[in-house]
Amino acid sequence: MGIPIRTWRRVAAGLAFAVGVAASGAAFAQGKVLKFIPEADLRSLDPIWTTAYITRNHGYMVYDVLFATDANFHIQPQMVDKWEASKDGLTYTFTLRDGLKFHDGQPVRSADCIASIERWAKRDVFGQKLAEMTEAWSAVNDKTFRLKLKKPFPYVLDALGKPSSNVPFIMPERIAKTDAFTQITDPTGSGPFRMLKDQWVPGSKVVYVKNTDYVPRKEPPSWGAGGKVVKVDRVEWIYIPDSATAAAALNNGEVDWWQQLPPDLIPVVAKNKDIKVDNTDPLGSIGLLRFNHLQPPFNNVKMRQAVLAVVDQKDYAIAIAGDPKNGKPCPSFFTCGTPLASSAGSEALTGKRDLEKAKALVKEAGYKGEKIILMTATDQPIVHSQALVTQELLRKIGLNVELAAMDWGTLITRRSSKEPVDKGGWSIFHTWFVGPDITSPALNSPLRGAGEKSWFGWPTDAKLEELRDAWFAAPTPADQKKIAEEMQKRAFETVPYIPTAQFIIPTAYRTNLSGVIVSPVTFIWNVEKK
């Protein structure tokens, strides 16, 4: 089948503009400069304040972590040289490896690590549980610090080494002392790259340079673990919201790497022998529809159940991925293909779409035509494709839905608003989580029912929280599996969110790049440009 005419027109329309992308970097043509098109515009520099992956990816550029997850899901030391746990399981002692320095030249100290972990633990779903178990953090000296627990908690390293949002990045104490609900603006870290903040142009470009003071570990890279060896001198994130323009820039060699390739442009890009289209995400991602549980009308469970009754995951899979090979239903609140995934309670997603049931639920809820604000990000195809499907579904069941279009940077800021829709609030938004982020109750942040402590949307569900606590206390994996199934059944009743599909979005890069790490997170260390 040929390439659709509309696609060729989009590419042609972007060609002239794309030429300008190369002009600003012409002086670096012979140097080791990597030009990278990220998934979105970087708006927030604080990977603790937001779970947005664009900010998480920025975090991995400039920060380092105490522990990291490797490709076998094993937790490995990263900034930590050695550690030990007491026989009673109540005390963990960590010693930092030599040569750790922040970008301002100051050494990384125990006080920096403690302040960073305490700030992270106020926002992260796993960190909050670790904080509940913590009696105190204390510095033994500048390189050694200690965690004292109230009772044994076998998930300490799993929490400190979690691979994705929120990642427990280590910051200077002076920055980490910032209130966890206030955004930081200083990108000083100790990671493999330094951000040149004076060259940051929001909506256009972010510039990073190699941190020449960084001392990598000796192990080979594996996901976020191992040696973070930087093989380029400069990385430019070039934000190109128009996908045709981005495709033209990649095809012409004006950029080196496009992080997320839209499905309809895969054939265009794949024709170029100088470009590799690749899947570097082994688990794929999970799309989701998130409700605002604080504001009408979705503070009423019957309204959330009404939407669930009309969701067909096949529609979302095709909308996001474009091809059944890259998208499929996943009627589970835990990533399909991982141990806790199940079909428990999932009849609403696996059965036939029921418009009449949905309309009856809307009537029972007493809905009076109140405006529903469905936020979408037009520069983020994963988000926008889902929103268009949802808009049509809501209209079919008689809901007064308004599609509020914006860019992704604006959406991830607006979703923090708890105001009514007429004061800048929202009713629904779509997003996605990489597979490792929702494999268990410890990690699945949108599944929490802790009210104000919950992820954006803020559901309150005491039973869900009780089951989560029971999961942590369960003595065996089999017991945990049973509890996870009970959590899922509960979630299908109360609908904190709706899983929409499991999918793969390929990446594309010029064949003169090598060393791209296969991982759910896009890492730029180890990448070499010939």
C-alpha positions in Angstrom: 0.0 0.0 0.0 1.4 3.5 -0.9 1.9 6.3 1.5 -1.2 8.4 2.0 -1.2 11.7 0.0 -2.0 13.6 3.2 1.2 12.2 4.8 3.3 13.3 1.8 1.8 16.7 1.9 2.6 17.0 5.6 6.2 16.1 4.9 6.5 18.5 2.0 5.0 21.3 4.0 7.6 20.9 6.6 10.7 20.7 4.4 11.4 24.4 4.0 11.1 25.1 7.7 13.2 22.1 8.6 16.2 23.5 6.8 16.4 26.2 9.5 16.9 23.6 12.2 20.3 22.8 10.7 21.5 26.4 10.3 21.9 27.1 14.0 24.1 24.1 14.5 26.1 24.3 11.3 29.2 25.4 13.2 29.1 22.1 15.1 28.8 19.9 12.0 32.2 18.4 12.5 32.0 18.1 16.3 30.4 15.5 18.5 27.0 17.2 18.8 23.9 15.1 19.1 20.7 16.7 17.9 17.7 15.0 19.5 14.0 15.6 19.0 12.4 14.9 22.4 8.8 13.8 23.0 7.7 17.2 24.2 8.8 20.6 25.2 10.7 20.8 28.5 8.7 23.2 30.8 9.5 22.0 34.3 13.0 21.3 35.6 11.8 19.5 38.7 11.4 15.7 38.3 10.0 15.5 41.9 7.3 18.1 41.4 6.0 16.4 38.2 5.9 12.8 36.9 6.1 14.0 33.3 8.5 11.9 31.4 10.1 14.8 29.6 11.2 16.1 33.0 12.2 12.6 34.1 14.5 12.4 31.0 16.0 15.8 31.8 16.6 14.4 35.3 18.6 11.5 34.0 20.7 13.9 32.0 21.8 16.1 34.9 21.3 14.0 38.1 22.5 10.6 39.4 20.9 8.1 41.7 21.9 6.0 44.6 20.7 2.8 43.1 19.3 1.8 39.6 17.3 -0.9 38.0 19.1 -3.0 35.3 17.6 -4.9 32.3 16.9 -8.0 34.5 14.9 -5.9 37.0 17.7 -6.2 39.5 18.6 -3.3 41.8 22.3 -2.2 41.4 24.3 0.4 43.3 25.0 3.5 41.3 26.3 6.4 43.4 26.6 4.0 46.3 29.9 2.1 46.6 28.8 -0.3 49.4 25.9 -0.8 51.6 24.8 -3.2 54.4 21.6 -4.1 56.3 21.5 -5.0 59.9 20.5 -8.6 60.9 17.2 -7.3 62.3 16.4 -5.5 59.0 15.9 -2.1 60.8 19.1 -0.3 59.8 20.6 0.3 56.3 24.1 1.9 56.0 25.2 3.4 52.7 28.7 4.6 51.7 29.1 6.8 48.5 31.7 6.0 45.9 34.7 8.2 45.4 34.8 11.1 42.9 31.2 12.3 43.1 30.9 16.0 42.5 28.1 18.4 41.7 28.3 20.6 38.6 29.3 23.5 40.8 32.4 21.6 41.9 31.1 20.8 45.4 31.4 17.1 46.6 28.3 15.0 47.0 27.7 14.5 50.7 25.5 12.4 52.9 23.5 15.5 53.7 22.7 16.0 50.0 21.5 12.4 49.7 19.3 12.6 52.8 17.7 15.9 51.8 17.0 14.6 48.3 15.4 11.4 49.4 13.3 13.1 52.0 11.9 15.6 49.4 11.3 12.8 46.9 9.5 10.7 49.5 6.9 13.5 50.0 5.7 13.2 46.3 6.5 9.7 45.0 4.0 6.8 45.5 6.8 4.4 46.6 8.7 7.1 48.5 5.6 7.8 50.6 5.5 4.2 51.7 9.2 4.2 52.5 8.6 7.4 54.6 5.9 5.7 56.6 8.4 3.0 57.5 11.2 5.4 58.3 12.2 6.4 61.8 15.1 8.6 60.7 17.9 9.3 58.2 21.2 10.3 59.7 24.7 11.2 58.4 27.6 9.1 59.9 30.1 11.3 58.0 30.2 13.1 54.7 30.3 9.9 52.7 28.3 7.5 54.9 24.7 7.8 55.9 22.1 5.6 57.6 18.4 4.7 57.4 16.7 3.6 60.6 13.3 1.9 60.0 10.4 1.6 62.4 10.0 -2.0 61.3 11.5 -4.2 58.6 10.7 -3.1 55.1 12.2 -5.4 52.4 11.5 -2.9 49.6 14.1 -0.2 50.6 16.4 -0.8 47.6 13.5 -1.3 45.3 12.2 2.2 46.3 15.6 3.9 46.0 16.3 2.2 42.7 13.0 2.7 40.9 13.6 3.5 37.3 10.9 5.9 36.4 8.7 8.7 37.7 9.3 9.9 40.3 13.0 9.0 40.2 14.9 9.6 43.5 17.5 11.8 41.9 20.2 13.3 44.2 20.4 17.1 44.3 22.5 19.5 46.4 21.1 19.9 49.8 20.5 23.6 49.2 18.2 22.7 46.3 16.6 19.6 47.9 15.5 21.7 50.9 12.9 23.3 48.6 9.4 22.5 49.5 8.3 19.3 47.6 5.3 21.2 46.2 7.3 24.1 44.9 9.2 23.7 41.6 12.9 24.0 41.7 14.6 26.0 38.9 18.3 25.3 39.5 19.4 22.2 37.4 22.6 21.6 39.3 23.2 17.9 39.7 26.1 15.4 39.6 25.0 13.5 36.5 26.8 12.8 33.3 25.6 16.0 31.6 25.3 19.6 32.6 22.4 21.8 31.4 23.4 25.1 30.0 20.5 27.0 31.4 21.5 30.3 29.8 21.0 28.6 26.4 17.6 27.1 27.3 14.8 28.4 25.1 11.5 27.0 26.3 9.5 26.0 23.3 12.6 25.6 21.2 15.8 24.1 22.5 17.6 22.7 25.6 21.4 22.3 25.6 23.5 19.9 27.6 27.2 19.4 27.6 29.4 16.5 28.8 30.2 16.7 32.5 33.9 16.2 32.3 34.1 15.7 36.1 31.7 12.7 36.0 33.3 9.4 37.0 31.3 6.5 35.4 31.0 3.1 37.0 33.0 0.3 35.4 30.1 -2.0 34.7 28.6 -2.0 31.2 25.3 0.0 30.9 22.1 -1.8 31.5 18.9 0.3 31.7 19.7 3.0 34.3 22.5 0.9 35.9 26.2 0.5 35.0 28.6 2.9 33.5 27.2 6.2 32.2 29.9 6.9 29.6 29.2 10.1 27.6 30.5 9.8 24.1 29.4 13.2 22.7 30.4 16.7 23.7 27.1 18.4 23.4 23.4 17.3 23.2 20.8 19.7 21.8 17.1 18.8 22.5 15.3 20.5 19.6 11.6 20.7 20.1 9.7 20.4 16.8 5.9 20.1 17.5 5.0 19.5 13.9 5.7 15.9 13.0 6.1 16.5 9.3 8.8 19.0 10.0 10.5 16.6 12.4 10.4 13.8 9.8 12.0 16.1 7.2 14.7 17.2 9.6 15.6 13.6 10.4 15.5 12.5 6.8 17.8 15.3 5.7 20.3 14.6 8.5 19.6 17.9 10.2 18.9 16.0 13.4 20.2 12.7 14.6 17.5 11.1 16.6 13.7 11.4 16.9 12.5 10.0 20.2 8.9 9.1 19.3 8.0 8.4 15.7 4.2 8.9 15.0 2.7 5.8 13.4 1.6 7.4 10.2 5.2 8.6 9.5 6.9 5.2 10.0 6.7 4.3 6.3 8.1 7.7 5.3 11.1 7.5 7.6 11.7 3.7 7.2 12.3 4.2 3.5 15.5 6.1 4.2 18.5 3.7 4.3 20.4 6.1 6.6 17.7 5.8 9.3 17.0 3.0 11.7 13.5 2.7 13.0 13.7 0.7 16.2 11.7 -0.4 19.3 13.9 0.2 22.3 11.1 -0.3 24.9 10.8 -4.0 25.8 7.6 -3.7 27.8 5.8 -1.0 25.9 3.6 1.6 27.5 0.1 1.8 28.9 -2.3 4.5 28.0 -4.8 5.8 30.5 -7.9 8.0 30.9 -7.7 9.9 34.2 -10.7 11.5 35.9 -10.7 14.5 38.3 -12.3 12.9 41.4 -12.6 16.3 43.2 -14.9 18.1 40.8 -18.2 17.3 39.3 -19.3 15.4 37.4 -16.6 12.6 37.9 -16.6 12.9 41.6 -19.7 10.6 41.2 -18.6 7.0 40.7 -21.6 6.3 38.4 -20.3 8.8 35.9 -16.9 7.1 35.9 -18.6 3.8 35.5 -20.6 5.2 32.6 -17.4 6.0 30.7 -15.9 2.6 31.5 -19.0 1.0 30.0 -18.3 2.4 26.5 -14.5 2.1 26.3 -13.3 -0.3 23.7 -9.5 -0.7 24.1 -9.1 -1.8 20.5 -10.2 1.7 19.4 -7.5 3.3 21.6 -4.8 0.8 20.5 -5.3 1.6 16.8 -5.6 5.4 17.5 -2.3 5.4 19.4 -0.2 2.9 17.5 -1.8 2.9 14.1 -1.1 -0.8 13.6 -2.3 -3.9 15.5 1.4 -5.0 15.6 2.2 -2.1 17.8 -0.9 -1.7 19.9 -3.3 -4.1 21.7 -5.9 -4.2 24.5 -4.6 -4.7 28.0 -7.5 -5.1 30.5 -5.4 -4.9 33.5 -4.3 -2.3 36.0 -0.9 -3.9 36.1 1.3 -4.0 33.0 0.3 -7.0 30.8 3.2 -9.4 30.4 4.4 -8.9 34.0 3.7 -11.1 37.1 0.8 -9.2 38.6 -1.2 -8.7 35.4 -4.6 -10.4 35.4 -8.1 -10.2 34.0 -9.7 -10.1 37.4 -12.8 -7.9 37.4 -12.2 -6.8 33.8 -15.5 -7.7 32.2 -16.3 -4.0 31.6 -13.3 -3.7 29.4 -13.4 -7.2 27.8 -17.1 -7.3 27.1 -19.2 -5.5 24.5 -19.5 -1.7 24.6 -22.8 -0.9 26.3 -24.2 2.5 25.4 -27.5 2.0 27.0 -26.0 1.0 30.3 -23.8 4.1 30.2 -26.7 6.4 29.5 -28.6 4.8 32.4 -25.7 5.4 34.7 -25.5 9.0 33.6 -29.1 9.5 34.4 -28.8 7.8 37.8 -25.8 10.1 38.6 -28.1 13.1 38.1 -26.0 14.7 35.4 -27.6 17.9 34.2 -25.4 18.8 31.2 -22.5 20.4 33.2 -19.5 21.2 31.0 -16.8 18.6 31.0 -13.3 19.8 30.1 -11.3 17.1 28.3 -7.7 18.4 28.2 -5.5 17.3 25.2 -2.0 18.1 24.0 -1.9 18.6 20.3 1.9 18.3 20.2 1.8 14.9 21.9 0.2 12.2 19.5 -0.1 9.6 22.3 -2.3 12.0 24.3 -4.2 13.7 21.4 -5.2 10.4 19.7 -6.7 9.1 22.9 -8.5 12.4 23.6 -10.2 12.3 20.2 -11.6 8.8 20.8 -12.8 9.8 24.3 -14.5 13.0 23.0 -16.6 11.0 20.6 -17.5 8.4 23.3 -18.6 11.1 25.7 -20.8 12.8 23.1 -22.4 9.4 22.3 -23.7 9.1 25.9 -25.0 12.6 26.0 -22.2 14.4 27.9 -21.4 18.1 27.3 -17.7 17.7 26.5 -15.4 20.5 25.5 -12.0 19.6 24.1 -9.4 21.9 25.6 -6.4 21.9 23.3 -3.0 23.0 24.5 0.6 21.8 24.3 1.9 19.1 26.6 3.9 21.5 28.8 0.8 23.4 29.5 -1.3 20.3 30.2 1.2 18.9 32.8 1.0 22.2 34.6 -2.8 22.6 34.4 -3.5 19.1 35.6 -2.2 20.2 39.1 -5.2 22.6 39.4 -7.9 21.5 41.8 -10.2 24.4 40.8 -13.6 24.0 39.1 -13.6 23.9 35.3 -14.8 27.5 35.1 -11.7 28.6 37.0 -9.1 26.8 35.0 -9.7 23.3 36.2 -10.3 20.1 34.3 -12.4 16.9 34.2 -10.4 14.4 32.2 -6.9 14.1 30.7 -5.0 11.3 28.9 -1.5 10.2 29.5 0.6 7.1 29.4 3.0 5.2 31.7 5.9 3.1 30.6 5.4 -0.6 31.5 7.7 -0.7 34.6 5.9 2.2 36.2 2.7 0.2 36.9 3.8 -3.4 37.4 2.9 -3.4 41.1 0.9 -1.5 43.8 4.2 -0.1 45.0 4.8 1.7 41.7 1.3 2.3 40.3 0.8 6.0 41.2 -2.6 6.5 39.6 -4.0 3.5 41.4 -3.6 5.1 44.8 -6.8 6.1 46.7 -5.1 8.5 49.2 -7.0 11.7 48.4 -4.7 14.7 48.5 -1.7 12.4 48.6 -2.8 10.7 45.4 -1.5 11.4 41.9 -3.3 14.1 39.8 -7.0 13.4 39.9 -6.8 12.7 43.7 -9.2 9.7 44.2 -10.1 8.7 47.7 -10.7 5.0 48.3 -9.9 3.7 51.8 -10.4 0.0 50.7 -7.9 0.4 47.9 -5.4 1.8 50.4 -6.0 -1.0 52.8 -5.4 -3.6 50.1 -2.2 -1.8 49.1 -0.9 -1.9 52.7 -1.8 -5.6 52.8 0.2 -6.2 49.6 3.3 -4.7 51.2 2.8 -6.9 54.2 2.0 -10.1 52.3 4.5 -12.9 53.1 4.7 -14.6 49.7 4.5 -13.7 46.0 1.4 -15.9 45.7 -0.3 -13.8 48.5 0.7 -10.6 46.7 -0.8 -11.9 43.5 -4.1 -12.5 45.2 -4.2 -9.1 46.8 -3.3 -7.4 43.5 -6.3 -9.2 42.0 -8.5 -7.8 44.8 -7.1 -4.4 44.2 -7.9 -4.7 40.5 -11.5 -5.8 41.2 -11.9 -2.8 43.4 -10.5 -0.5 40.8 -12.9 -1.7 38.2 -15.7 -0.9 40.7 -14.6 2.6 41.7 -12.7 3.5 38.5 -9.8 5.7 39.6 -8.7 5.6 35.9 -9.3 3.5 32.8 -6.4 1.7 31.1 -6.9 2.3 27.4 -4.3 0.2 25.6 -0.8 -1.3 25.6 1.4 0.0 22.8 4.8 0.5 21.4 5.9 3.8 19.9 9.2 3.3 17.9 12.1 5.6 17.9 14.2 6.6 14.9 17.8 7.6 14.6 20.5 8.1 11.9 22.6 5.0 11.3 25.8 6.9 12.2 24.6 6.6 15.8 25.5 3.5 17.8 25.2 2.4 21.4 21.5 3.3 21.9 20.4 1.5 25.1 17.3 -0.7 25.0 15.3 0.5 27.9 11.8 1.9 28.8 13.6 5.2 29.5 15.5 7.1 26.7 19.1 7.4 27.9 21.7 9.3 25.9 24.9 8.2 27.6 26.7 5.4 25.7 25.5 6.8 22.4 28.3 7.5 19.9 28.1 9.6 16.8 30.4 8.8 13.9 
